Amino acid sequence: MYIETVGLGHTWISAGEGDEMVVYTYGRYDHTYKGNVLSDGPGVLVRLSGDKAKEFNDYKQSEGKMSIFTLTDVKDNDIMNIANELFDSSGQLPSERSKRYANDTDAHIIDEYSLLNNNCTTFVSDLIKMSGSKVLNYQRVIYASPIGSPITIPSTHRFVNPRSMKSYLSNKLRK
């Protein structure tokens, strides 16, 4: 899992290694945000493999401020199966407005992007949870009354902001 903190930031994930690596990156690649960073629009899932995956990660790393986190409690195939299912759920390609992925078969519009509740970070949060990772799980403590005993409820973080996810994973994976 990769998290960059330049500007608004970006979160994406890969599975596999070397020539077998596949990168999944989700965002507003249909050029809908031009002039307004808060605009919603087509949610585009990009799937890159082999050299394209390496080039994407190398480019992102060259931009700086990127952190890499390795998930050890989930298999690459589990991530790939779910991500591929999401990718294959639509055959709609980004339009000609998109400079980067116009009519590119590596990019599918899979849903509606929303900066506040359906973005790159929520996509990765949901994907790793669906893949079986427990890294985002935590125990929520609730007090039913001022004198009562605390109740713990199993919960899962669904991060919206790359910086928050990075901070959480930095602390969680250090332990």
C-alpha positions in Angstrom: 0.0 0.0 0.0 1.3 3.4 -0.9 0.4 6.8 0.5 1.7 10.1 -0.7 1.2 13.3 1.1 2.0 15.9 -1.5 -1.0 18.4 -2.0 -4.2 16.6 -1.2 -2.3 13.3 -1.2 -3.1 10.0 -2.9 -3.4 6.3 -1.8 -3.0 3.3 -4.0 -2.2 -0.4 -3.7 -0.3 -3.1 -5.5 -0.2 -6.8 -5.3 2.6 -9.2 -6.6 6.2 -8.4 -7.1 8.6 -7.6 -10.0 7.1 -8.4 -13.4 4.0 -9.9 -11.6 3.2 -6.6 -9.8 -0.2 -5.1 -10.5 -1.0 -1.5 -9.3 -4.6 -0.4 -8.6 -5.1 3.3 -8.3 -8.5 5.0 -8.0 -9.4 8.6 -8.6 -10.9 11.3 -10.8 -8.8 10.4 -13.8 -11.6 11.6 -16.2 -10.4 15.2 -15.7 -13.5 16.3 -13.8 -11.6 18.2 -11.2 -10.2 20.9 -13.4 -10.8 24.3 -11.7 -12.4 22.8 -8.6 -10.6 20.3 -6.4 -13.9 19.6 -4.5 -15.8 18.5 -7.6 -17.2 15.0 -7.9 -17.3 12.9 -11.1 -16.6 9.6 -12.6 -14.6 7.3 -10.3 -11.9 5.7 -12.4 -10.1 2.5 -11.3 -6.8 2.1 -13.2 -5.1 -1.3 -13.3 -1.5 -1.4 -14.4 0.8 -4.4 -14.6 4.4 -5.2 -15.3 6.4 -2.3 -16.7 3.5 0.1 -16.4 3.1 -0.7 -12.7 6.8 -0.1 -12.1 6.7 3.1 -14.1 3.7 4.4 -12.1 5.4 3.7 -8.8 8.7 5.1 -9.9 7.0 8.3 -11.0 5.1 8.6 -7.8 8.2 8.0 -5.8 10.1 10.7 -7.7 7.4 13.2 -6.6 8.5 12.6 -3.0 6.7 12.2 0.3 5.5 8.7 -0.4 5.3 6.0 2.3 5.0 2.3 1.6 3.2 -0.1 4.0 3.3 -3.9 3.6 0.3 -5.8 4.6 1.3 -9.2 6.0 -2.1 -10.5 7.0 -3.6 -10.8 3.5 -2.6 -12.6 0.3 -1.8 -10.8 -2.9 -4.3 -13.0 -4.8 -7.1 -12.0 -2.4 -6.4 -8.3 -3.1 -6.1 -9.0 -6.9 -9.3 -11.0 -7.1 -11.4 -8.3 -5.4 -9.8 -5.4 -7.2 -10.2 -7.2 -10.6 -13.8 -7.9 -9.8 -14.3 -4.2 -9.2 -12.4 -3.3 -12.4 -14.4 -5.8 -14.5 -17.7 -4.6 -13.1 -17.7 -1.9 -15.8 -16.3 -1.7 -19.3 -16.8 2.1 -19.5 -13.6 3.9 -20.4 -12.6 7.4 -19.5 -13.7 9.9 -22.1 -11.5 12.0 -24.5 -11.5 14.8 -21.9 -9.1 12.6 -19.8 -5.6 13.5 -20.8 -3.9 10.6 -19.1 -6.3 7.6 -19.6 -8.6 8.6 -22.5 -10.1 5.4 -24.0 -7.4 3.4 -22.2 -8.4 -0.2 -21.5 -6.3 0.0 -18.3 -8.8 2.4 -16.9 -12.5 1.7 -16.1 -15.1 4.1 -14.7 -16.6 1.9 -11.9 -18.7 4.4 -9.9 -19.1 8.0 -8.8 -16.1 9.7 -7.1 -16.6 12.0 -4.1 -13.7 13.7 -2.4 -15.5 13.5 0.9 -16.7 9.9 1.0 -15.6 7.8 -2.0 -12.0 8.6 -2.9 -8.6 6.9 -3.3 -8.2 6.4 0.4 -11.7 5.0 1.0 -11.2 2.7 -2.0 -8.0 1.2 -0.5 -9.5 1.1 3.0 -12.5 -0.9 1.6 -10.4 -3.1 -0.6 -8.0 -4.2 2.1 -11.0 -4.9 4.5 -12.8 -6.9 1.8 -9.5 -8.8 1.2 -9.5 -10.0 4.8 -6.9 -7.7 6.3 -7.4 -6.8 9.9 -4.9 -3.9 9.9 -7.7 -1.3 10.1 -9.6 -3.1 12.9 -9.8 -1.5 16.4 -11.9 -1.8 19.5 -14.3 1.1 20.1 -14.9 1.7 23.8 -18.4 3.1 24.7 -19.6 4.0 28.1 -23.4 3.3 28.4 -23.7 5.5 31.5 -21.3 7.6 33.7 -21.2 4.8 36.3 -21.5 1.8 34.0 -18.8 -0.5 32.7 -17.3 0.2 29.3 -18.5 -1.8 26.3 -16.1 -2.6 23.5 -17.3 -2.8 20.0 -15.2 -4.2 17.2 -14.9 -1.6 14.5 -12.9 -0.9 11.3 -11.4 2.4 10.2 -12.5 3.7 6.8 -10.1 6.5 6.2 -10.9 9.4 3.9 -7.7 11.4 4.2 -4.3 10.0 3.1 -2.5 11.7 6.0 -4.8 10.2 8.6 -4.3 6.7 7.1 -0.5 7.2 7.0 -0.4 8.3 10.6 -2.5 5.4 11.8 -0.5 2.8 9.8 2.8 4.3 10.9 1.7 3.8 14.6 -0.1 0.5 14.1 2.6 -1.3 12.1 5.4 -0.1 14.4 4.0 -2.2 17.3 
